[in-house]
Amino acid sequence: MPNTTRTLAGRQVKPIGFGCMSLSWGYGTRPSDAESARVLERAVELGYDHLDTARIYGLGHNETLIGNTLKRHRDKFLLASKTGIIVDGDKRRIDCRPETIRTALETSLQLLQTDHIDLYYLHRRDFTVPIEDSVGALGDLVREGKIGAIGLSEMSADTLRKAAAVHPIAAMQTEYSPMTRNPEIAVLDACRDVGTTFVSFSPVGRGLLADPALDMAALPAGDLRHGMPRFVGDNLAANQALVAAFAGIAKQAGVTPAQLALAWVLARAPHVVTIPGTSRIDHLEENFARWEWVIPADVSAAVDGLINEQTVAGGRYAEAMQRTIDTEQFEDA
């Protein structure tokens, strides 16, 4: 049977949404606002009904872009945004104090040109503030009608359970792909146990699963992948060999490598959705074209045997960034 819609923040959405970050920041060269607007319009036209953004993406640029482009389509998609990573000038901090959350939300509402955000995440764990206090503040915003549901990002199973004891948590967002298996340690099960949808970001391995010939030297200096261990030197070469074999599995299955990666993620559990990102219309269309396709068990097993936490070279993040992440790590990481 083909994939069907899945539950997120009390709504039925297609299992593949659109992560909008690349339109403003992170990977490659930022497209023009006009091109980004075309990508967003095409996403709605195709039927994407879950769009994900954050204040940190382009320091408000991404939210502004969505507000300017899609305000007339506001009823056609579930809108998710995030707070918790705060930038003041050249300084960046994680701040999930109740007063900061409220101020950040008001700014996001203005930029997005809406009176409510359907799903509002804490982007990172603030280790100086009890998660119960931060979630309590978000619960107040739910009761006021300014947000529809609460999400957490890059947090542990223990943090999720503590948060869910204060208020229902609609979503937990963490990197998940054949290359990044950390959610399998505990978070996927915790989400199932407390009724939280798991939202997979970077399901195509930050682009590597779709492009075994990725040329890091051709990427601009600001591309996030330059600072990620698995995209450097011998690690990259080893991972590209895995990805070349992965592309062969995809070809045999009659799908593109990106489509195979997305189907693999969605097959992990019925409470999983995913939000691949791109700044290109052709990739946007490719990611969505086979959203109903269910990966056969033997194909999934072939992927598992090829790419997993033991075969991928290099960690997700450099040490300084990893210290800000609450998600569980494998013991040998």
C-alpha positions, 0 to 999 in steps of 0.5 A: 500500500502507498504512504498516506498522510500522517498526523502532525500538530493535530493535522493530517499532512503529507509525510514529506514537507519542505525545509525552507532553510536553504532559501536563506542560509546554510548550503551553497549560494543563497538564491535571489529573493525572486527565485526563492519566491518561485520555489515557495510558490511551486511547493504550495502548487505541488501540494506541500502542506508542511513548511518549516522555518526558523528565526535563525535562518538568515537572521529573519530572512527566511521568515520574512520571505515566507511571509511576503510570498505565502501570506495569501496561501496561509490556509494551505499549509502547516507552518512551523518555526523555531526559537531558542538560538538568539543572535545579537550582533556578532554574538550567538546564544541559546536562550529559552527563558520564558520572556525570551520565547515570548519576545521572539514569537512576537517578532516571528509573527510580524515577519511571517505576517500571521497571527499564529504559528501552527507548530513552534519549536525550541530549536535547542536545549537551554541547559541553564533553564529547566525544560519545564519552565520553557515548555510552560511558557509555550503552553501559555502561548498555546492557550492564548492562540498564538501557537497551535502546538509545541515542538522540540529540536535536537533534544534527548528522550529524557528531555522529551519525557520531562517536557511532555509531563508539562504539556503535550509535545507535538513534534521532535525534530532531529537529523535522521537519515541512513547516515545519521542513526542517533534517533534510533538510540532512544528518541524514536521510541520516546516519541512513540510512547508519549504521542509525539511525531518525529520530524526528520531533518536532513534526510538526504544526508545534507545532500551527500546521499543525493550526490556521491560526487559532491565537490566541497572545493566548489562550495562557498566558504560559508557552507555549513558542511565545511565544518562537519567532520564527515565532509572533510578529507578521508572521511568524505572519501570514505562516505562518497564510496558508500554513497556511490553504492547507495546510488546503485541500490536506488537505480535498481529500485527505480528511484533517485537516490534522494527518493530512496533516502526519503522512503527509507526514513518514512519506513522507520515508523508511522509517527515519522515525517520528514522535511528535505530542504532545497533551493532548487525547483527540480529538487523540490519536485524530485523530493515530492514526486514519489512521496507515496512510494513504500520502500520494499523490505529487501531494499531497506535491508540493503541500505541498512547493511551498507550505511549505518552508524558503524560504516559512516566516517566522521561525526555530525558536528565539530566538538564545539557545536556538538556540546550544544546538542542534547540528542543521544550519541552512540558510545563510540562517537 
